[in-house]
Amino acid sequence: MDELTRAFASRGDLAHLALFLWASGASGLLVWALKELASSNRRFNDFVAEIARLTRFFNDRR
């Protein structure tokens, strides 16, 4: 990574390097957020399925 930074610095493209690092960080955060959202939806779906199972169980007991 140090060689890459030196190559950008020698050509005067530090702004491009900063933009690339910002975009990479933002993209990484987006991927992480989407992964967390998917797992949250999965947990909520499991919760709703358990509530439905309990409702069927109590309705069958009557």
Secondary structure as GFF3:
##gff-version 3
##sequence-region A 1 62
A	DSSP	alpha_helix	2	11	.	.	.	ID=ss1
A	DSSP	alpha_helix	14	60	.	.	.	ID=ss2
###
